[in-house]
Amino acid sequence: MGILQGKRILITGVLTDQSIAFHVARLAQEQGAFVVLTSFGRVMSLTARSAGRLPSLPPVIELDVTNDEDLAALESRVREHVDGIDGVLHSIGFAPEAALGGKFLSTSWADAGTALQVSAFSLKSLSVASEPLMGPGGSIVGLDFDAAVAWPKYDWMGVAKAALESTSRYLARDLGPKGIRVNLVAAGPIRTMAAKSIPGFEEFEGVWGSRAPLSWDLDDPEPAARACVALMSDWFPATTGEIVHVDGGVHSQGA
């Protein structure tokens, strides 16, 4: 039996089979879970195509985490396929081009606000929308990129990740009494579609190439995906408000 045997998992953010979310979905199915994917708008077709590459074809439901109507409809859309959920993966992040690439001082509030809403506030939105479907033992896991320092050209996405980390701690506080855990996995850089859109992403390669004690493969999403699956399992029953670093150890090393 797998560590997610019988569990029902809602996964956001599956675009291509390079994405960490795709590998979380694959591993979750291999570990016995029933998986439901979310997507919206123009990327629905990408998600549907990637869903076909999973071991079992999962349902794909519509969810835009910035749309109040979609959030209100999440429970009913999920219940068309399964009677509840035991785990949620938040794999959502976006910053406008004007909020990245060394434009930190000139970024407008409109662009910074978009980054914060989509990349950080959405964790709260998704958690609140999912909570009626979850019971004690539920687990919400978000994908993070270590926000303890300022990264070159990451700019307002870095600020959004810091907000994501704080949001996860407050959610852990408020959902803990209901038996729901909230944790983050801070992954090292992976060459996903989203990462490739970040100006200067290649600069991270040198950092991880020279500073990761365990080394780091930018083309391998599986280590981060395994951590997400583990946190959704019953093997971390008393862990919440935590950031698990899956980055080859870079976060522990000085410059």
C-alpha positions in Angstrom: 0.0 0.0 0.0 1.2 3.5 -0.8 1.5 6.3 1.7 -1.5 8.1 0.2 -3.7 5.0 -0.2 -7.4 6.0 -0.2 -6.6 9.7 0.0 -8.2 12.3 -2.2 -5.8 15.1 -3.4 -6.6 18.4 -5.2 -3.7 19.6 -7.2 -3.3 23.1 -8.8 -0.6 24.2 -11.2 -0.2 21.3 -13.6 0.8 22.8 -16.9 3.4 20.6 -18.6 5.0 17.3 -17.5 8.1 19.3 -16.4 6.1 21.0 -13.6 6.6 20.0 -10.0 2.8 19.8 -9.7 2.7 17.2 -12.5 5.1 15.0 -10.6 3.2 15.5 -7.4 0.1 14.2 -9.2 2.0 11.3 -10.7 3.6 10.3 -7.4 0.3 10.8 -5.5 -1.5 8.4 -7.9 1.4 5.9 -7.6 1.0 6.1 -3.8 -2.7 5.3 -4.0 -4.4 8.7 -4.1 -7.4 9.8 -6.2 -6.3 13.0 -7.8 -8.3 16.0 -9.0 -6.6 18.7 -11.1 -7.5 22.4 -11.4 -6.9 24.8 -14.3 -8.5 27.7 -16.0 -8.8 29.8 -19.1 -6.3 29.3 -21.9 -4.2 26.8 -20.0 -7.0 24.3 -19.5 -5.9 22.6 -22.7 -2.3 22.3 -21.5 -3.5 20.8 -18.2 -5.8 18.4 -20.0 -2.9 17.3 -22.3 -0.6 16.7 -19.3 -3.4 14.9 -17.4 -3.3 12.3 -20.2 0.3 11.5 -19.4 -0.5 10.5 -15.8 -0.8 6.9 -14.7 -4.6 7.4 -14.4 -6.6 10.1 -16.2 -7.8 12.5 -13.4 -10.7 14.9 -13.7 -9.8 18.5 -14.4 -12.0 21.2 -12.9 -12.0 25.0 -13.5 -10.5 27.2 -10.8 -9.1 30.7 -11.1 -7.9 31.5 -7.5 -8.5 35.3 -8.2 -12.1 34.7 -9.1 -14.6 34.7 -6.2 -17.2 32.8 -8.2 -14.8 30.0 -9.0 -13.7 29.8 -5.4 -17.3 29.7 -4.2 -18.0 26.9 -6.7 -15.0 24.8 -5.8 -16.8 22.6 -3.3 -19.6 21.7 -5.7 -17.1 21.1 -8.6 -15.0 18.8 -6.5 -18.0 16.9 -5.2 -19.0 16.0 -8.8 -16.0 13.6 -8.7 -15.3 12.8 -5.1 -17.0 13.4 -1.7 -14.2 15.3 -0.1 -10.4 15.9 -0.1 -7.6 15.0 2.2 -4.8 17.1 0.6 -4.3 20.2 -1.4 -1.3 21.3 -3.4 -0.9 25.1 -4.0 1.4 25.4 -7.0 0.4 28.9 -8.1 2.6 31.9 -8.8 2.7 34.8 -11.2 4.3 38.3 -11.4 3.9 40.7 -14.3 7.0 41.3 -16.4 7.3 44.8 -14.9 7.7 43.3 -11.4 10.7 41.2 -12.3 14.1 41.5 -13.9 15.7 44.2 -11.9 12.8 46.7 -12.0 12.1 46.5 -8.3 12.3 50.3 -7.6 10.1 51.2 -10.6 7.4 48.5 -10.2 3.9 50.0 -9.8 1.5 48.9 -7.0 -0.8 47.4 -9.6 1.9 45.0 -10.8 3.3 44.3 -7.3 -0.3 43.8 -6.1 -1.0 41.2 -8.8 2.1 39.3 -7.8 1.0 39.3 -4.2 -2.6 38.3 -4.9 -1.8 35.5 -7.3 1.3 34.1 -5.5 0.5 34.6 -1.8 -3.1 35.7 -1.0 -4.2 32.8 -3.2 -2.9 30.3 -0.6 -5.5 31.8 1.8 -8.2 31.8 -0.9 -7.6 28.2 -1.9 -7.4 27.0 1.7 -10.6 28.7 2.7 -12.4 27.4 -0.4 -11.1 23.9 0.3 -11.7 23.8 4.0 -15.4 22.6 3.8 -14.2 19.6 1.9 -11.5 18.7 4.4 -11.6 17.0 7.8 -9.1 16.4 10.6 -5.9 15.0 9.2 -6.1 17.2 6.1 -2.9 18.7 4.6 -2.3 21.8 2.6 1.1 22.1 0.9 2.4 25.1 -1.0 5.4 25.4 -3.3 7.9 28.0 -2.2 11.2 29.5 -3.2 13.3 30.5 -0.2 12.5 34.1 0.6 15.1 34.6 3.4 17.3 36.6 1.1 17.0 38.9 -1.9 17.7 37.0 -5.2 19.0 38.7 -8.4 16.1 39.9 -10.6 13.5 38.0 -8.6 12.2 41.3 -7.2 8.5 41.4 -6.3 8.1 37.6 -6.8 10.6 37.3 -3.9 8.4 39.7 -1.9 5.4 37.5 -2.8 7.2 34.4 -1.7 7.9 36.0 1.7 4.2 36.8 2.0 3.4 33.2 1.0 5.6 32.0 3.9 3.9 34.3 6.4 0.5 33.4 5.1 1.2 29.7 5.6 2.1 30.3 9.2 -1.2 32.2 9.9 -3.1 29.5 8.1 -1.4 26.9 10.2 -2.5 28.8 13.3 -6.2 29.2 12.2 -6.7 25.8 10.6 -4.8 23.8 13.2 -7.7 23.6 15.6 -9.7 21.9 12.8 -6.9 19.3 12.4 -5.7 20.7 9.1 -1.9 21.1 8.6 -0.4 23.8 6.4 3.3 23.5 5.2 5.5 24.7 2.4 8.2 23.0 0.3 10.9 25.4 -0.6 12.4 23.8 -3.8 15.6 24.7 -5.5 15.3 26.1 -9.1 13.7 23.7 -11.6 13.6 24.4 -15.3 9.8 24.5 -15.5 7.8 26.6 -17.9 7.1 29.2 -15.1 10.8 29.4 -14.1 12.0 29.9 -17.7 9.8 33.0 -17.8 11.8 34.7 -15.0 14.4 37.0 -16.4 17.9 36.0 -15.3 16.8 32.5 -14.2 20.1 31.1 -15.6 21.9 33.0 -12.8 20.5 30.5 -10.3 22.3 27.7 -12.0 25.8 28.9 -10.9 24.6 29.4 -7.3 23.2 25.8 -7.0 26.0 24.4 -9.1 28.7 25.7 -6.7 26.9 25.7 -3.3 24.6 22.7 -3.0 26.3 20.2 -0.7 24.2 17.4 -2.1 24.4 18.8 -5.7 21.3 19.8 -7.5 19.7 18.8 -10.8 17.7 21.7 -12.4 15.9 19.2 -14.6 14.6 16.9 -11.8 11.4 17.9 -10.1 11.0 14.6 -8.3 12.8 15.4 -5.0 10.5 18.4 -4.4 7.4 16.4 -5.5 8.3 13.6 -3.1 8.5 16.0 -0.2 5.0 17.3 -1.1 3.6 13.8 -1.2 5.2 13.0 2.1 3.7 16.1 3.8 0.2 15.1 2.5 0.6 11.6 4.0 0.0 10.6 7.6 3.7 10.5 8.3 3.8 14.1 9.4 0.8 14.2 11.8 2.2 16.9 14.1 4.0 19.1 11.6 2.4 22.4 10.5 3.6 26.0 9.8 6.9 24.4 8.5 9.1 25.2 5.5 10.8 22.1 4.2 13.8 22.9 2.1 14.4 20.6 -0.9 17.3 22.5 -2.5 20.3 20.3 -2.1 21.2 22.1 1.1 21.9 25.6 -0.5 19.7 27.4 2.1 22.1 26.2 4.9 25.3 27.5 3.3 26.8 31.0 3.6 27.7 33.1 0.5 
